[in-house]
């Protein structure tokens, strides 16, 4: 039982740390796709119309 008293707060703390890191990454534009725009230039638009 004493182990759970330590492990549960540690697990919650690590979960909150991961959530904070995710929101930090969102705020600092870490999920932008600059290579996607460069790759879209190579797609032939004529094939899409057929």
C-alpha distance matrix in Angstrom:
0.0 3.8 5.3 5.3 6.7 9.2 10.1 10.9 13.3 14.7 15.4 17.0 19.0 20.3 21.4 23.2 24.7 26.1 27.4 29.1 30.7 32.0 33.6 35.0 36.6 38.0 39.5 41.1 42.7 40.9 41.3 45.1 47.1 50.2 50.9 51.0 54.1 55.8 55.2 56.4 59.9 60.3 59.9 63.3 63.9 66.8 64.6 62.5 65.6 66.7
3.8 0.0 3.8 5.4 5.1 6.8 8.9 10.4 11.9 13.0 14.7 16.3 17.5 19.0 20.6 22.1 23.3 25.1 26.6 27.9 29.4 31.1 32.6 33.7 35.5 37.2 38.4 39.8 41.7 39.8 40.6 44.4 46.5 49.4 50.3 50.7 53.7 55.3 54.8 56.3 59.6 60.1 59.9 63.4 64.1 67.1 65.1 63.0 66.2 67.4
5.3 3.8 0.0 3.8 5.4 5.3 6.1 8.5 10.6 10.7 12.1 14.4 15.6 16.4 18.2 20.1 21.0 22.4 24.3 25.8 26.9 28.6 30.4 31.5 32.9 34.8 36.2 37.4 39.1 37.1 37.8 41.6 43.6 46.4 47.1 47.5 50.6 52.1 51.6 53.1 56.4 56.8 56.7 60.2 61.0 64.0 61.9 59.9 63.2 64.3
5.3 5.4 3.8 0.0 3.8 5.2 4.9 5.7 8.5 9.6 10.1 11.9 13.8 15.0 16.0 18.0 19.5 20.7 22.1 23.9 25.3 26.6 28.3 29.7 31.3 32.7 34.3 35.8 37.4 35.5 36.0 39.8 41.9 44.9 45.7 45.9 48.9 50.6 50.1 51.3 54.7 55.2 54.9 58.4 58.9 61.9 59.9 57.8 60.9 62.1
6.7 5.1 5.4 3.8 0.0 3.8 5.9 6.0 7.1 9.1 10.7 11.6 12.9 14.9 16.3 17.4 18.9 20.8 22.0 23.2 25.1 26.7 27.9 29.2 31.1 32.6 33.7 35.4 37.3 35.7 36.4 40.1 42.5 45.4 46.5 46.8 49.7 51.5 51.2 52.4 55.7 56.4 56.2 59.8 60.2 63.4 61.5 59.3 62.4 63.7
9.2 6.8 5.3 5.2 3.8 0.0 3.8 5.8 6.0 6.4 8.8 10.5 10.9 12.5 14.6 15.8 16.7 18.7 20.4 21.3 22.8 24.7 26.2 27.1 28.9 30.8 31.8 33.1 35.1 33.3 34.3 38.1 40.4 43.1 44.2 44.7 47.6 49.2 49.0 50.4 53.6 54.3 54.3 57.9 58.6 61.8 59.9 57.9 61.1 62.5
10.1 8.9 6.1 4.9 5.9 3.8 0.0 3.8 5.7 5.1 6.0 8.6 9.8 10.4 12.2 14.2 15.1 16.4 18.3 19.8 20.9 22.5 24.4 25.5 26.9 28.7 30.2 31.4 33.1 31.1 31.8 35.6 37.7 40.6 41.4 41.8 44.8 46.4 46.0 47.5 50.7 51.3 51.2 54.7 55.4 58.5 56.6 54.6 57.8 59.1
10.9 10.4 8.5 5.7 6.0 5.8 3.8 0.0 3.8 5.4 5.1 6.2 8.5 9.9 10.6 12.3 14.2 15.4 16.6 18.3 20.0 21.2 22.7 24.2 25.9 27.2 28.7 30.4 32.0 30.3 30.7 34.5 36.8 39.8 40.9 41.0 43.9 45.7 45.4 46.5 49.9 50.6 50.3 53.8 54.2 57.3 55.5 53.2 56.3 57.7
13.3 11.9 10.6 8.5 7.1 6.0 5.7 3.8 0.0 3.8 5.4 5.0 6.0 8.5 9.8 10.4 12.0 14.2 15.2 16.2 18.2 19.8 20.9 22.2 24.2 25.6 26.6 28.3 30.3 28.9 29.7 33.4 36.0 38.8 40.2 40.5 43.2 45.1 45.0 46.2 49.4 50.4 50.3 53.8 54.2 57.5 55.8 53.5 56.6 58.2
14.7 13.0 10.7 9.6 9.1 6.4 5.1 5.4 3.8 0.0 3.8 5.5 5.0 6.2 8.6 9.9 10.4 12.3 14.2 15.2 16.4 18.4 20.0 20.8 22.5 24.4 25.6 26.8 28.8 26.9 28.0 31.7 34.1 36.8 37.9 38.5 41.3 42.9 42.9 44.3 47.5 48.3 48.3 51.9 52.6 55.8 54.2 52.1 55.3 56.9
15.4 14.7 12.1 10.1 10.7 8.8 6.0 5.1 5.4 3.8 0.0 3.8 5.4 5.2 6.2 8.6 9.8 10.6 12.3 14.2 15.3 16.6 18.5 19.9 21.2 22.8 24.4 25.8 27.3 25.4 26.0 29.7 31.9 34.9 35.9 36.2 39.1 40.8 40.5 41.8 45.1 45.8 45.7 49.2 49.8 53.0 51.2 49.1 52.2 53.7
17.0 16.3 14.4 11.9 11.6 10.5 8.6 6.2 5.0 5.5 3.8 0.0 3.8 5.5 5.1 6.2 8.6 9.9 10.5 12.2 14.2 15.3 16.6 18.2 20.0 21.2 22.5 24.4 26.0 24.6 25.1 28.8 31.3 34.3 35.7 35.8 38.5 40.5 40.4 41.4 44.7 45.7 45.5 49.0 49.3 52.5 50.9 48.6 51.6 53.3
19.0 17.5 15.6 13.8 12.9 10.9 9.8 8.5 6.0 5.0 5.4 3.8 0.0 3.8 5.4 5.1 6.1 8.7 9.8 10.4 12.3 14.2 15.4 16.3 18.4 20.0 20.9 22.4 24.5 23.1 24.2 27.8 30.5 33.2 34.7 35.2 37.7 39.6 39.8 41.0 44.1 45.2 45.3 48.9 49.3 52.7 51.3 49.0 52.1 53.9
20.3 19.0 16.4 15.0 14.9 12.5 10.4 9.9 8.5 6.2 5.2 5.5 3.8 0.0 3.8 5.4 4.9 6.2 8.6 9.7 10.5 12.3 14.3 15.1 16.5 18.5 19.9 21.0 22.7 20.8 21.8 25.5 27.9 30.7 31.9 32.4 35.2 36.8 36.9 38.3 41.4 42.3 42.4 46.1 46.7 50.0 48.5 46.4 49.6 51.3
21.4 20.6 18.2 16.0 16.3 14.6 12.2 10.6 9.8 8.6 6.2 5.1 5.4 3.8 0.0 3.8 5.4 5.1 6.2 8.6 9.9 10.6 12.5 14.2 15.4 16.7 18.5 20.1 21.4 19.8 20.2 23.9 26.4 29.4 30.6 30.8 33.5 35.5 35.4 36.4 39.7 40.7 40.5 44.1 44.5 47.8 46.2 44.0 47.1 48.8
23.2 22.1 20.1 18.0 17.4 15.8 14.2 12.3 10.4 9.9 8.6 6.2 5.1 5.4 3.8 0.0 3.8 5.4 5.0 6.1 8.6 9.8 10.5 12.1 14.2 15.3 16.4 18.3 20.1 19.0 19.8 23.4 26.2 29.0 30.8 31.0 33.4 35.5 35.8 36.7 39.9 41.2 41.1 44.7 44.9 48.3 47.0 44.6 47.6 49.6
24.7 23.3 21.0 19.5 18.9 16.7 15.1 14.2 12.0 10.4 9.8 8.6 6.1 4.9 5.4 3.8 0.0 3.8 5.4 5.1 6.2 8.7 10.0 10.4 12.3 14.3 15.3 16.5 18.5 17.1 18.4 22.0 24.8 27.3 29.0 29.6 32.0 33.8 34.3 35.6 38.5 39.8 40.1 43.7 44.2 47.7 46.5 44.3 47.4 49.4
26.1 25.1 22.4 20.7 20.8 18.7 16.4 15.4 14.2 12.3 10.6 9.9 8.7 6.2 5.1 5.4 3.8 0.0 3.8 5.4 5.0 6.2 8.7 9.8 10.6 12.5 14.3 15.4 16.7 14.9 15.7 19.4 21.9 24.7 26.1 26.5 29.1 31.0 31.1 32.4 35.5 36.6 36.7 40.4 40.9 44.3 43.0 40.9 44.0 45.9
27.4 26.6 24.3 22.1 22.0 20.4 18.3 16.6 15.2 14.2 12.3 10.5 9.8 8.6 6.2 5.0 5.4 3.8 0.0 3.8 5.4 5.1 6.3 8.6 9.9 10.7 12.4 14.3 15.6 14.5 15.0 18.5 21.3 24.3 26.0 26.1 28.5 30.7 31.0 31.8 34.9 36.3 36.2 39.8 39.9 43.4 42.2 39.8 42.8 44.8
29.1 27.9 25.8 23.9 23.2 21.3 19.8 18.3 16.2 15.2 14.2 12.2 10.4 9.7 8.6 6.1 5.1 5.4 3.8 0.0 3.8 5.4 5.2 6.1 8.6 9.9 10.5 12.3 14.4 13.7 15.0 18.3 21.5 24.0 26.1 26.6 28.6 30.7 31.5 32.4 35.3 36.9 37.2 40.7 40.9 44.5 43.5 41.2 44.2 46.4
30.7 29.4 26.9 25.3 25.1 22.8 20.9 20.0 18.2 16.4 15.3 14.2 12.3 10.5 9.9 8.6 6.2 5.0 5.4 3.8 0.0 3.8 5.5 5.0 6.2 8.7 9.9 10.6 12.4 10.9 12.6 16.0 18.9 21.3 23.1 23.9 26.1 27.9 28.6 29.9 32.7 34.2 34.7 38.3 38.8 42.4 41.4 39.3 42.4 44.6
32.0 31.1 28.6 26.6 26.7 24.7 22.5 21.2 19.8 18.4 16.6 15.3 14.2 12.3 10.6 9.8 8.7 6.2 5.1 5.4 3.8 0.0 3.8 5.4 5.1 6.3 8.7 10.0 10.8 9.5 10.1 13.6 16.5 19.3 21.1 21.4 23.7 25.8 26.3 27.2 30.2 31.7 31.9 35.4 35.7 39.3 38.3 36.0 39.1 41.3
33.6 32.6 30.4 28.3 27.9 26.2 24.4 22.7 20.9 20.0 18.5 16.6 15.4 14.3 12.5 10.5 10.0 8.7 6.3 5.2 5.5 3.8 0.0 3.8 5.3 5.0 6.1 8.6 10.0 10.0 10.9 13.9 17.2 19.8 22.2 22.4 24.1 26.5 27.4 28.0 30.9 32.7 32.9 36.3 36.3 39.9 39.2 36.8 39.6 42.0
35.0 33.7 31.5 29.7 29.2 27.1 25.5 24.2 22.2 20.8 19.9 18.2 16.3 15.1 14.2 12.1 10.4 9.8 8.6 6.1 5.0 5.4 3.8 0.0 3.8 5.4 5.1 6.2 8.8 8.7 10.8 13.5 16.9 18.9 21.5 22.3 23.9 25.9 27.1 28.1 30.6 32.6 33.1 36.7 36.9 40.6 40.1 37.9 40.7 43.3
36.6 35.5 32.9 31.3 31.1 28.9 26.9 25.9 24.2 22.5 21.2 20.0 18.4 16.5 15.4 14.2 12.3 10.6 9.9 8.6 6.2 5.1 5.3 3.8 0.0 3.8 5.5 5.2 6.3 5.1 7.2 10.1 13.4 15.5 17.9 18.7 20.5 22.4 23.5 24.6 27.2 29.0 29.6 33.2 33.5 37.2 36.6 34.6 37.6 40.0
38.0 37.2 34.8 32.7 32.6 30.8 28.7 27.2 25.6 24.4 22.8 21.2 20.0 18.5 16.7 15.3 14.3 12.5 10.7 9.9 8.7 6.3 5.0 5.4 3.8 0.0 3.8 5.5 5.4 6.1 6.6 9.1 12.6 15.1 17.7 17.9 19.3 21.8 22.9 23.4 26.1 28.2 28.4 31.9 31.8 35.5 35.0 32.7 35.5 38.0
39.5 38.4 36.2 34.3 33.7 31.8 30.2 28.7 26.6 25.6 24.4 22.5 20.9 19.9 18.5 16.4 15.3 14.3 12.4 10.5 9.9 8.7 6.1 5.1 5.5 3.8 0.0 3.8 5.7 7.8 9.4 10.9 14.6 16.4 19.5 20.0 20.9 23.3 24.9 25.4 27.7 30.1 30.6 33.9 33.7 37.5 37.3 35.0 37.6 40.4
41.1 39.8 37.4 35.8 35.4 33.1 31.4 30.4 28.3 26.8 25.8 24.4 22.4 21.0 20.1 18.3 16.5 15.4 14.3 12.3 10.6 10.0 8.6 6.2 5.2 5.5 3.8 0.0 3.9 5.7 8.5 9.5 13.1 14.2 17.3 18.4 19.3 21.2 23.1 24.0 26.1 28.4 29.3 32.7 32.9 36.7 36.6 34.6 37.4 40.1
42.7 41.7 39.1 37.4 37.3 35.1 33.1 32.0 30.3 28.8 27.3 26.0 24.5 22.7 21.4 20.1 18.5 16.7 15.6 14.4 12.4 10.8 10.0 8.8 6.3 5.4 5.7 3.9 0.0 3.8 5.4 5.7 9.4 10.8 13.9 14.7 15.6 17.7 19.5 20.2 22.4 24.7 25.5 28.9 29.1 32.9 32.8 30.8 33.5 36.3
40.9 39.8 37.1 35.5 35.7 33.3 31.1 30.3 28.9 26.9 25.4 24.6 23.1 20.8 19.8 19.0 17.1 14.9 14.5 13.7 10.9 9.5 10.0 8.7 5.1 6.1 7.8 5.7 3.8 0.0 3.8 5.7 8.7 10.5 12.8 14.0 15.7 17.4 18.6 19.9 22.3 24.1 25.0 28.7 29.2 32.9 32.5 30.7 33.8 36.2
41.3 40.6 37.8 36.0 36.4 34.3 31.8 30.7 29.7 28.0 26.0 25.1 24.2 21.8 20.2 19.8 18.4 15.7 15.0 15.0 12.6 10.1 10.9 10.8 7.2 6.6 9.4 8.5 5.4 3.8 0.0 3.8 6.5 9.4 11.4 11.6 13.6 15.8 16.6 17.5 20.3 22.0 22.4 26.0 26.4 30.0 29.4 27.5 30.5 32.9
45.1 44.4 41.6 39.8 40.1 38.1 35.6 34.5 33.4 31.7 29.7 28.8 27.8 25.5 23.9 23.4 22.0 19.4 18.5 18.3 16.0 13.6 13.9 13.5 10.1 9.1 10.9 9.5 5.7 5.7 3.8 0.0 3.8 6.2 8.9 9.1 10.4 12.8 14.0 14.7 17.2 19.3 19.9 23.4 23.7 27.4 27.2 25.3 28.3 30.9
47.1 46.5 43.6 41.9 42.5 40.4 37.7 36.8 36.0 34.1 31.9 31.3 30.5 27.9 26.4 26.2 24.8 21.9 21.3 21.5 18.9 16.5 17.2 16.9 13.4 12.6 14.6 13.1 9.4 8.7 6.5 3.8 0.0 3.8 5.5 5.4 7.3 9.4 10.3 11.3 13.9 15.7 16.4 20.0 20.6 24.3 24.0 22.4 25.5 28.0
50.2 49.4 46.4 44.9 45.4 43.1 40.6 39.8 38.8 36.8 34.9 34.3 33.2 30.7 29.4 29.0 27.3 24.7 24.3 24.0 21.3 19.3 19.8 18.9 15.5 15.1 16.4 14.2 10.8 10.5 9.4 6.2 3.8 0.0 3.8 5.5 5.9 7.0 9.2 10.6 12.2 14.3 15.8 19.3 20.2 23.9 24.0 22.8 25.8 28.3
50.9 50.3 47.1 45.7 46.5 44.2 41.4 40.9 40.2 37.9 35.9 35.7 34.7 31.9 30.6 30.8 29.0 26.1 26.0 26.1 23.1 21.1 22.2 21.5 17.9 17.7 19.5 17.3 13.9 12.8 11.4 8.9 5.5 3.8 0.0 3.8 5.5 5.1 6.2 8.7 10.4 11.7 13.4 17.1 18.5 22.1 21.9 21.1 24.3 26.6
51.0 50.7 47.5 45.9 46.8 44.7 41.8 41.0 40.5 38.5 36.2 35.8 35.2 32.4 30.8 31.0 29.6 26.5 26.1 26.6 23.9 21.4 22.4 22.3 18.7 17.9 20.0 18.4 14.7 14.0 11.6 9.1 5.4 5.5 3.8 0.0 3.8 5.4 5.1 6.1 9.0 10.4 11.1 14.8 15.8 19.4 19.0 17.9 21.1 23.4
54.1 53.7 50.6 48.9 49.7 47.6 44.8 43.9 43.2 41.3 39.1 38.5 37.7 35.2 33.5 33.4 32.0 29.1 28.5 28.6 26.1 23.7 24.1 23.9 20.5 19.3 20.9 19.3 15.6 15.7 13.6 10.4 7.3 5.9 5.5 3.8 0.0 3.8 5.5 5.1 6.8 9.5 10.5 13.7 14.4 18.1 18.5 17.3 20.1 22.8
55.8 55.3 52.1 50.6 51.5 49.2 46.4 45.7 45.1 42.9 40.8 40.5 39.6 36.8 35.5 35.5 33.8 31.0 30.7 30.7 27.9 25.8 26.5 25.9 22.4 21.8 23.3 21.2 17.7 17.4 15.8 12.8 9.4 7.0 5.1 5.4 3.8 0.0 3.8 5.5 5.7 7.7 10.0 13.2 14.7 18.1 18.6 18.2 21.1 23.5
55.2 54.8 51.6 50.1 51.2 49.0 46.0 45.4 45.0 42.9 40.5 40.4 39.8 36.9 35.4 35.8 34.3 31.1 31.0 31.5 28.6 26.3 27.4 27.1 23.5 22.9 24.9 23.1 19.5 18.6 16.6 14.0 10.3 9.2 6.2 5.1 5.5 3.8 0.0 3.8 5.4 5.6 7.4 11.0 13.0 16.2 16.0 15.8 19.0 21.0
56.4 56.3 53.1 51.3 52.4 50.4 47.5 46.5 46.2 44.3 41.8 41.4 41.0 38.3 36.4 36.7 35.6 32.4 31.8 32.4 29.9 27.2 28.0 28.1 24.6 23.4 25.4 24.0 20.2 19.9 17.5 14.7 11.3 10.6 8.7 6.1 5.1 5.5 3.8 0.0 3.8 5.3 5.4 8.8 9.9 13.4 13.5 12.8 15.8 18.2
59.9 59.6 56.4 54.7 55.7 53.6 50.7 49.9 49.4 47.5 45.1 44.7 44.1 41.4 39.7 39.9 38.5 35.5 34.9 35.3 32.7 30.2 30.9 30.6 27.2 26.1 27.7 26.1 22.4 22.3 20.3 17.2 13.9 12.2 10.4 9.0 6.8 5.7 5.4 3.8 0.0 3.8 5.6 8.0 9.4 12.7 13.6 13.6 16.1 18.5
60.3 60.1 56.8 55.2 56.4 54.3 51.3 50.6 50.4 48.3 45.8 45.7 45.2 42.3 40.7 41.2 39.8 36.6 36.3 36.9 34.2 31.7 32.7 32.6 29.0 28.2 30.1 28.4 24.7 24.1 22.0 19.3 15.7 14.3 11.7 10.4 9.5 7.7 5.6 5.3 3.8 0.0 3.8 6.3 9.1 11.8 12.0 12.8 15.7 17.4
59.9 59.9 56.7 54.9 56.2 54.3 51.2 50.3 50.3 48.3 45.7 45.5 45.3 42.4 40.5 41.1 40.1 36.7 36.2 37.2 34.7 31.9 32.9 33.1 29.6 28.4 30.6 29.3 25.5 25.0 22.4 19.9 16.4 15.8 13.4 11.1 10.5 10.0 7.4 5.4 5.6 3.8 0.0 3.8 6.2 9.0 8.7 9.1 12.3 13.9
63.3 63.4 60.2 58.4 59.8 57.9 54.7 53.8 53.8 51.9 49.2 49.0 48.9 46.1 44.1 44.7 43.7 40.4 39.8 40.7 38.3 35.4 36.3 36.7 33.2 31.9 33.9 32.7 28.9 28.7 26.0 23.4 20.0 19.3 17.1 14.8 13.7 13.2 11.0 8.8 8.0 6.3 3.8 0.0 3.8 5.6 6.0 7.4 9.8 11.3
63.9 64.1 61.0 58.9 60.2 58.6 55.4 54.2 54.2 52.6 49.8 49.3 49.3 46.7 44.5 44.9 44.2 40.9 39.9 40.9 38.8 35.7 36.3 36.9 33.5 31.8 33.7 32.9 29.1 29.2 26.4 23.7 20.6 20.2 18.5 15.8 14.4 14.7 13.0 9.9 9.4 9.1 6.2 3.8 0.0 3.8 5.5 5.4 7.0 9.5
66.8 67.1 64.0 61.9 63.4 61.8 58.5 57.3 57.5 55.8 53.0 52.5 52.7 50.0 47.8 48.3 47.7 44.3 43.4 44.5 42.4 39.3 39.9 40.6 37.2 35.5 37.5 36.7 32.9 32.9 30.0 27.4 24.3 23.9 22.1 19.4 18.1 18.1 16.2 13.4 12.7 11.8 9.0 5.6 3.8 0.0 3.8 5.5 5.5 7.0
64.6 65.1 61.9 59.9 61.5 59.9 56.6 55.5 55.8 54.2 51.2 50.9 51.3 48.5 46.2 47.0 46.5 43.0 42.2 43.5 41.4 38.3 39.2 40.1 36.6 35.0 37.3 36.6 32.8 32.5 29.4 27.2 24.0 24.0 21.9 19.0 18.5 18.6 16.0 13.5 13.6 12.0 8.7 6.0 5.5 3.8 0.0 3.8 5.5 5.6
62.5 63.0 59.9 57.8 59.3 57.9 54.6 53.2 53.5 52.1 49.1 48.6 49.0 46.4 44.0 44.6 44.3 40.9 39.8 41.2 39.3 36.0 36.8 37.9 34.6 32.7 35.0 34.6 30.8 30.7 27.5 25.3 22.4 22.8 21.1 17.9 17.3 18.2 15.8 12.8 13.6 12.8 9.1 7.4 5.4 5.5 3.8 0.0 3.8 5.6
65.6 66.2 63.2 60.9 62.4 61.1 57.8 56.3 56.6 55.3 52.2 51.6 52.1 49.6 47.1 47.6 47.4 44.0 42.8 44.2 42.4 39.1 39.6 40.7 37.6 35.5 37.6 37.4 33.5 33.8 30.5 28.3 25.5 25.8 24.3 21.1 20.1 21.1 19.0 15.8 16.1 15.7 12.3 9.8 7.0 5.5 5.5 3.8 0.0 3.8
66.7 67.4 64.3 62.1 63.7 62.5 59.1 57.7 58.2 56.9 53.7 53.3 53.9 51.3 48.8 49.6 49.4 45.9 44.8 46.4 44.6 41.3 42.0 43.3 40.0 38.0 40.4 40.1 36.3 36.2 32.9 30.9 28.0 28.3 26.6 23.4 22.8 23.5 21.0 18.2 18.5 17.4 13.9 11.3 9.5 7.0 5.6 5.6 3.8 0.0
